[in-house]
C-alpha cells in the first residue's frame, strides 16, 4: 500500500475490519487495491487523515461489476475500498469515520 493510504489501512486493521480482497483486481492501471468489509465515511476520513487532493473518491454503482466506494491514489494507483454506501443495508457492517 502506498504511503498516502497506509495510515488509513493500518487504522482499519487496528479496528479489526476484515480484509476481503487484495491485489491488482481489475485492470493493469491499478497496483494494489485492498477491500474492507465496512462502509467508509469519505468526508470524515478525508479530514481525519488529511488526505491530499490526488487521493480521489472512487465509487462504483454498477451492480454487475461490484458495489464499492473508497479512496484511490492517482499517483501510486493504489486504493482502499469499502462497501458502497448508496446500497447500504441494515447488515451490521460498521461505518468507519
Buried (B, 14 or more C-beta within 10 A) or exposed (E): BBEBBEEBBEBBEEEEBEEEEEEEBEEEEBBBBBBBBBBBBBEEBBEBBEBEEEBEEBBBEEEEEBBBBBBBBBEBBBBBBBBBBEEEEEEEBBEBE
